[in-house]
């Protein structure tokens, strides 16, 4: 779907415009070429910390005619961010605390933070971003010294569809 591809492109642009990469790099003094944001999965040997973004589902809420030769769809796309971390010997925080910190920073950009309004300003090439709705966030222990923090959103879009 073009709308889904546009969401991924806009999400990447919002991530790049933020300081999220540098915050992830600072956790472990990683080099600038360390890739932080991944689409759907990361390689098994991916160094921590990193974030995986997945579009879990998309559903059309409504369709409307924009005129004789156009159709528009309002779509809800379920998007999850999964922040993966491990304990860092030079850091007094646990893996859970580091994951929660990085998740909080993502929520400052995309929404869901309790005191800071989202700063993402995502725009689509085709259509419009209507609203980003924070759904939930929670932590999951993945190994003895490893932790994952999940943040779930619904991105509502208005997408033109050729007929």
C-alpha positions as CSV (number, residue, x, y, z in Angstrom):
1,X,0.0,0.0,0.0
2,X,1.3,3.4,-0.9
3,X,-0.2,4.8,2.3
4,X,1.7,2.3,4.4
5,X,4.9,3.1,2.5
6,X,4.3,6.8,3.2
7,X,3.8,6.2,6.9
8,X,7.2,4.4,7.0
9,X,8.9,7.2,5.1
10,X,7.3,9.9,7.4
11,X,8.1,8.0,10.5
12,X,11.8,7.7,9.4
13,X,11.9,11.5,8.7
14,X,10.4,12.3,12.1
15,X,12.9,9.9,13.8
16,X,15.8,11.5,11.9
17,X,14.7,15.0,12.8
18,X,14.7,14.1,16.5
19,X,17.6,13.4,18.7
20,X,16.6,9.7,19.2
21,X,19.6,8.2,17.4
22,X,22.0,10.2,19.5
23,X,20.2,9.1,22.7
24,X,20.5,5.5,21.8
25,X,24.1,5.9,20.8
26,X,24.9,7.6,24.1
27,X,23.7,4.7,26.2
28,X,26.6,2.6,25.2
29,X,29.0,5.1,23.5
30,X,28.1,3.6,20.0
31,X,29.5,5.0,16.8
32,X,27.4,7.2,14.6
33,X,27.2,4.4,12.0
34,X,25.3,2.1,14.4
35,X,21.9,1.7,13.0
36,X,19.2,2.2,15.7
37,X,15.9,2.1,13.8
38,X,14.8,-1.1,12.1
39,X,11.8,-2.0,10.0
40,X,10.0,-5.2,11.3
41,X,13.1,-6.9,12.6
42,X,16.9,-6.6,13.2
43,X,19.6,-9.1,12.5
44,X,20.4,-11.7,15.2
45,X,23.8,-10.1,15.8
46,X,22.4,-6.6,16.2
47,X,24.2,-4.7,18.9
48,X,22.1,-3.1,21.7
49,X,20.4,-0.7,22.1
50,X,18.1,-0.6,19.0
51,X,14.5,-0.1,18.1
52,X,12.2,-2.1,15.8
53,X,9.1,-0.5,14.3
54,X,6.4,-2.8,12.9
55,X,3.1,-2.0,11.2
56,X,1.0,-4.7,12.9
57,X,-2.2,-4.0,10.9
58,X,-4.0,-1.5,8.7
59,X,-7.8,-1.2,8.4
60,X,-9.9,1.1,6.3
61,X,-12.3,3.0,8.5
62,X,-14.3,4.7,5.8
63,X,-14.2,5.5,2.1
64,X,-15.5,8.7,0.4
65,X,-15.6,10.2,-3.0
66,X,-13.4,13.2,-3.6
67,X,-15.2,13.8,-6.9
68,X,-16.0,11.9,-10.0
69,X,-12.5,10.5,-10.5
70,X,-11.1,10.1,-7.0
71,X,-11.7,8.1,-3.8
72,X,-10.3,8.7,-0.4
73,X,-9.8,6.3,2.5
74,X,-9.5,6.9,6.2
75,X,-7.2,4.2,7.6
76,X,-6.0,3.2,11.0
77,X,-2.6,1.6,11.1
78,X,-1.4,-0.1,14.2
79,X,2.3,0.7,14.7
80,X,4.6,-0.6,17.5
81,X,8.0,0.5,18.6
82,X,10.0,-2.1,20.4
83,X,13.1,-0.8,22.3
84,X,15.7,-3.5,22.9
85,X,18.4,-3.0,25.5
86,X,20.9,-4.9,27.6
87,X,22.6,-3.9,30.8
88,X,25.6,-1.7,30.4
89,X,28.5,-2.3,32.8
90,X,29.3,1.4,33.0
91,X,25.7,2.4,33.7
92,X,24.1,2.0,37.2
93,X,20.6,1.6,35.6
94,X,19.1,-1.8,35.0
95,X,18.2,-2.9,31.4
96,X,14.6,-2.2,32.4
97,X,15.4,1.4,33.5
98,X,17.3,2.1,30.3
99,X,14.5,0.7,28.1
100,X,11.9,2.8,30.0
101,X,14.1,5.9,29.5
102,X,14.5,5.4,25.8
103,X,10.7,4.6,25.4
104,X,9.9,7.8,27.2
105,X,12.1,9.7,24.7
106,X,10.2,8.1,21.8
107,X,6.9,9.1,23.4
108,X,8.1,12.7,23.6
109,X,8.5,12.5,19.8
110,X,5.5,10.4,18.7
111,X,3.0,10.9,21.6
112,X,2.0,9.3,24.9
113,X,4.3,11.2,27.2
114,X,2.3,12.4,30.2
115,X,3.7,16.0,30.2
116,X,5.2,16.7,26.8
117,X,3.2,17.1,23.6
118,X,4.4,15.0,20.6
119,X,6.8,16.8,18.4
120,X,6.9,14.5,15.3
121,X,5.0,16.6,12.7
122,X,4.7,13.7,10.3
123,X,3.6,14.5,6.8
124,X,2.8,12.1,4.0
125,X,3.7,12.4,0.3
126,X,0.2,11.0,-0.6
127,X,-2.5,12.0,1.8
128,X,-2.6,13.4,5.3
129,X,-1.7,12.3,8.7
130,X,-4.8,13.0,10.8
131,X,-3.8,11.9,14.3
132,X,-1.4,9.7,16.1
133,X,-3.1,8.0,19.0
134,X,-0.9,6.5,21.8
135,X,-2.4,3.2,22.8
136,X,-0.2,1.6,25.5
137,X,3.4,0.9,26.6
138,X,4.8,-1.9,28.6
139,X,8.1,-3.7,29.4
140,X,9.1,-7.3,28.9
141,X,12.1,-9.1,30.2
142,X,13.7,-11.0,27.3
143,X,16.8,-12.5,29.0
144,X,18.7,-12.2,32.3
145,X,20.3,-8.9,31.4
146,X,18.1,-7.9,28.5
147,X,14.8,-6.0,28.3
148,X,12.3,-4.8,25.6
149,X,9.9,-1.9,26.0
150,X,6.9,-1.9,23.6
151,X,5.0,1.3,22.7
152,X,1.8,0.9,20.6
153,X,0.2,3.6,18.5
154,X,-2.6,4.0,15.9
155,X,-1.8,6.3,13.1
156,X,-5.0,7.6,11.4
157,X,-4.5,8.7,7.8
158,X,-6.5,10.2,4.9
159,X,-5.2,8.5,1.8
160,X,-6.2,9.1,-1.9
161,X,-6.9,5.9,-3.8
162,X,-7.1,5.9,-7.6
163,X,-10.2,4.3,-9.1
